[in-house]
Amino acid sequence: MKDFKVGIVGFGNVGSGVVKYLIENDTVIAKRTGVKPILAKIADIDITTDRGVIVPDGILTTDVSELIDEVDVVVELVGGIRSAKKIIMEAISKGKPVVTANKALLAEYGEEIFSAAEKSEADIYYEASVGGGIPIIKVLREGLVGNQIKKITGILNGTCNYILSKMEEEKKSFAEILEKATELGYAEADPGLDVDGFDTAHKAVILASLAYGEWFGMDPVHIEGIRGISLDDIKFAAELGYKAKLLAVIKNENNNVQIRVHPTLVLSDSQMAKVNDVFNAVHIDGIPVGETMFYGKGAGLEATSSSVISDIIDVALNLKFGSHRRIPGFRTGKQFKKLLKMDDIVSRYYCRIHAIDKKGVLAGISETLSYNNISVSSLLQKEKHDGEIVPIIVITHETKEGKVLKAIRELEALNTVEGKIKYIRIEDY
């Protein structure tokens, strides 16, 4: 049996969970793996508040450098960017392996961090940064290492998935369900990071970079949140056999990569549509594996702690057998012509048009779509009295987004169309 000293920086919600389960499960971990992670130090700016977990005497400190010097494995759980980056870079500079759950930091500074780790031969593990308790990082780094990844799509934010699921289930507006999510603790007091798509985008960058061997950063990612999804959109989509989800979409088509985050309609009978409430799911299409899907809790103390502890054990095993960087945190392998612009992506589209209910209106809409080489797959019109404004829902066949946006601008200029046209992309499984 080999003991390893673990230091945890950040004793908040996740940090206290990791401490709790690392202590409770140390015997089963030792029996299964032959290594025993020993909690040696915990660093935090506040070491007096009760976290609801009993820790050994003398291991709490406010000195992060002291922790880094004294332990074998550094676990960064402070969150944020500036302080977390400083902690990780100091640990790396001293050759100490690092475990982190910090998706925002990796998305913004991954290239710099992994480059430094390569030079110092330090391990970096970050399973908890994407998908909570779903071991999706391990899947891409190990399980599917022999595959070419064609496509990854995922529900990566439990708050957004809860809101969209409950809007459909309870027939309530975005604002009403967001208020409920906040009361239940699923949404932060300032929910922007979640509902505006940035949390999902951070995770999408990490998955894309792992899949394609190129650190893309945040700049090329197209990001849309769910604030603009109305209850009407949810209802009309359901009538046409679809559900709304906030998806990360990552594709490689002819060596052109696209990374985008936006509300998406998926068929109601697809597996992705059945992922509800705060759960996450990741669908991967690879060669030769084909299509695979991974499902589980995407956040929370327990799920995140599980992934962090898994990483700690991997690092401990590397140390035991002297196999530093057996699986590097990130392998480069640039191979792409360009990152595809949104105008050039190909998708199907849901368009909600508010138009005057009178003779010839549908013909005018159809003519505009046809002129832009957009083929209609299905159409739904709600009848009202002649001359009233009615919603017309159009589902298109696959076409380039640039063509759809051009057609939308032309339709909005018609005197029979009122207001802005809502469009949502459709992802087929």
N, C-alpha and C positions, 0 to 999 in steps of 0.2 A: 504494500500500500504506500502510495506517495502523497504527501501533503503539499498543498500550495497555498500561499498567502494571497487572499483576495482583498483589494481595497475598493470601497464604493464611494464615489464622489457624488453627493446629492442624496439627501435623506428625506426626500419628499414622498409623495404617494407611491410612485414606482419603486424608489429606493427602499422604502420600508417593506414593500412586498417582496423584493428580491432578498432582503435580509431575512424576513420571516421564513420564506420557503427554502432558502439556502440552509438555514439552521434546522428546520423541521425535516428536510429530506436528505440530510448529509449521509445518513446510513445507507439508504437505498441507492444514492449516487455512488458511494464507495463500493458497494457490492456489485453494481452493474458495470462500473468503469475501471476500478482499480486505482482511482485517484480520489482524493478527498480535499475539496476546496475549503480552506479554513478562513473564516471571516476575521481579518487581522486589523483593518482600519476602516472607519467611516468618517468622511469629511463633509462638513456642511457649515454654513455661516451661523446656523442656529443648532446648537447641540444640547439645548435644555428642554425644548418642547417634547412632550410625550407623543411618540409615534404609535403607541399601542403594541410595541414589540420589545421584548427584553433582549438586550445585547450584553455581551461580556464586559466587565469593567475595564476601563482604560483604553478602549478602542475608538472612542469618539474624539475627533480633533477638528480644529478650524484651519489647520495647516495642510494644504493640498500637497505641497512639495514634500513635506515629511511623509505623507501617505505614499506618494509615488516612489520615494527612495526605499521604503520599507517592505513593499509588497511585490508579489510576482505577477499579478494581473490587476490592471487598472480598469475599473468600470465607471464610465462617465454617464451620469444620469441627472445632470443639472439642467438640461434643456437650454434653449436659447442658442446664441451663436458665439458672441465674443468670448465670454468666460469659458464656454465649453471648448472652443477651438484652442485657447491657450492651454487648457488642461491636457487635451489630447496631444498637442504638438510637444509639450514638455515631456509627456510620457514616452512618446515616440523617439524623441531626441536621446532619451536614456535607454532605448532599446526595449522598453516595456510593452508587452502586448496590451491592446486596448479592446474593450467591449463597450459599445455605445448603442443607444436607441435613438440617436439624434438625426432624424431625417432632414430637417431644415439645414443643419450644418453640412451634412454630406451632399445634399443637392447643390448648395451654394459653393462649397469649397472642397468637394470630393477629390478633384484632380490634384490639388495642392497636398491634401492630407495623405492620399495614397502614394503620391510620389515620395513624400518624406518617409513614409513607412517602408517603401521599397529600399530606399537608401540605408535606412537603419536596420533593415531586416526584421522589423517588428510586425507582429500579426495585428490585423484589425478585423473584428467580427461585429456584425451589425444586424443580426436577424430581426431584432425588435423594431427596426426602423420602418419596416413595411409589413402590414398585415397582422400586427399583434401576435397572436398565437399561431398563425399559419406559418409553417417553416418555408416560406417562399424563396428567401435568399438562398437557403441550403439547396432547394430544388434547382435553382438556376446555376449555382456555383458547383454543385456536385451531381445531383440526380440527372440533370439534362445537359451536362457538360459536353456530351458527344453529339448534340443536336444543333442544327441551324434553326434559329428562332424566327419564324415567319411573322408571328403576331402575338401580342399580349393585350388582353383587355381585363379591366378589373374594377370592382367596387371596392374602393380603398379608404372610404371615410364613413364610419358608422353613424355619425350625426346626420349627414346628408341622406344616408339610406333610411334611417329612422323617419326623417321628415317626409320623404317622398312616399314611403310605405304607408305612413299614417294619414297622409293627405288622401290617398286612395281609399284606405280602409274606413276612415271616419268622415270622409267627405267634408273636410275642413281646409281652410286656406293655409298658405305657407306661414303667414304671421301667427295664426292660431297654434299650429303644430310646433313652430319654433318656440313659442312661449312655454308650451308643455314640455318640450325637450330640455329647456333651460331649468324648469322646475325639477325635472327628474335627474338633472346632472349630466345629461347627454350632450348638452351644448354649453359652451362657456358664456359668461356674461357678455363678452364681445365675441360673437360667433363668426366673425369675418374670415378667419383663417380656414374654417371648415366650409361654411356655406358659399363662400366666393371661390372655392376650388383650389386654394393654394396648398393646403395640406395634401390633397390628392396629387397635385403637380409635383411636390417634393418627392413623393413616393414613386411617381411615374418616371422621374429622372433617374432615380436609383435603379429601377427595373430595366429601363432602356439601356443604361450604361452597362449593366451586368450582361444583358442579352447581346449587346453589339460591340462591346469592347472599346467604347469611345465615351469619354466623359462629356456629356452634352451641356451641362449646366442648365440654368433656368431660362435664359434668354429666348431660345427657340420654341419654348413650350406655349402652345395656345391654351389659354385658361378662361373658362366660363363657369360661373357658379350656378346655383339653383334658385336664386331670388326671383328670376323671371318666369319660373314655371307656375302657371296659374292652375286653379282647381278645374277650370274649363279644359285646359290641355290634358290634365289627368283623366277627366271623364271622356273626352273625345278619343284619346288614345285607347282607353279601355274598350270603347265601342268598336274600335277597329282591330282589336286583338293585341294591344301593346301595353307595356308598362314603362314608366319613366324611371331611369336610374342615372346617377352621376357616374360616368365611366372615365377611367384613364384608358386611352387607346394608343397603342404603340405598334407600329407596323414597319416592316421592311418590304418594299415593293421595288424590284429591279434596282436594288442597292440604294434606294432613296428612302430615308427614314422619316416617319412622321410621329410626333409626340404631342398628344392633345388631351385636354380634359374639358368635358362639357356634358350637359344633360343629353341623354341618349334614350331613344325608344328601343326596346327589345321585345320580341314576341312573347306573349304572356305564357306560352307553354314551354319556353326555353328554361334551362337550368338557371341562367343568370336572373331571369325575372322572378324566380322563386326564392332569391336571397333577400330576406326582409329584415326589418328592424335594424339593430346595430351590428349585424353580421357583415363580414367582408367575403369576397370571393375573387379569385384570379383564374382566368382562362388562358391557357398557353397552347399555341399551335406550333409544333416543331417538326423538323425532319430529322430522324425517321419516326419519332414517337407518335405523331399525329396530335389529336386534341386531348388535353388533360385539363382538369379543373380542381381547384383547391379552395376549401371553404372553412370558415371558423370565425371566432371572435377577433375583431380587428383592433381592439384597444381594451383598456381597463387594467387594473392592478394585476390580476391573476394571469391573463393572457400574455401581457408584456413581460411579467416576471418569468414565466415559463421560457420565453425565447431568450431572455438575458442569461438565465442560468444554463441553458443549452450551450450558449456561446462560451460561457466561463468554463464549462467542462471540455469543450473542444480545444480551447486554449491550454487548459491544464494537460490534456493528452499530448498536445504538441510539445509542451515543455518536458513531459515525462520521457518522451521518446526522442527528444532532440530534433524534432522535425519542424523547425521554424519555417513559416511561409509554405508549408506543405500545400495549402490552398490559399494563394495570395488573396488579399481582400478584393483586389480588382486586377484583371489582366487586360492590357491594351491590345488592340487589334484593329486599327482603323481601316475601314474598307468601303466607306460610303461616298457616293458622288456628291450628295447634298441632302439637306433637310428640306423636306417638301413643304411648300407654302400652302396655307389653307385653301387658297383659290384652286390649287391643283389636286386636292384630295378628291377621291371618288366615294360617294356614299348615296344612300337613299334618304329622302327628306320628307318630313311631316311639315306642311304649311297650313297655318290657320289664317284665313282671309275673311275679313268682315266686308260684305258687299251688299248693295241694294238688291232686294228681291224683286227683280223685274225681268221681263223677257230680254234675252240676248246677253245677260251678264255672264252666264256660264260659258257661252260661246266666245265672249271676249277674253275671258281668263284662259280658256283652252287654246285660243289662237296665240296669245302671248307666250304661253309655255311651249307650244309647238314651234313657234318662230325661233325660240332659243334652244331647240332640239332637246326638250325635256319631255320625256314620256311619262304619262300618268298611270300609276298602278291601281289606285282606287280613289274614290271621291265620296265625301259625305256632306250633304247639305241639309240644314235644319230649315224646314218651311215656316214662314210667317206670313202675315198679310202683305199683299202687294205693296211695294214701296218701302217696307221696313228693312232695317239692317239685319242681315242673317250671317251666321258663321258658315263658311265653306271650308271643309278640310280636304286637302289634297295630299296623297301619298305618291311620291314619284318613284320611278325606277332609278337605277344607279346613274349618276351623272356627276360631272365636276362641279365643285362648290361655286366656282367663279360664274358658271352659267346660271346656277340657281339664284345667286345674289343679283345678277344682272336682270333676270326675269322678275325678281321681287321688286326691284327699283321701278321697273316698267309698270308692273301691276299697281304699285302704290301711287303712280301718277295718273291712273285712270280715275275719271270722275265718279265711277260707280263703286270704287273701293274706298273704304274709310279707315284712316289710321294706319299704323304700322302692321306689317304682316309678320306673324310669329313663325319661326322655323326651328325645327329640332331635327338633328341627324338621327338616322336609324342604323343600328348595328345588327347584322344577321349572324345567327349561330347555326 
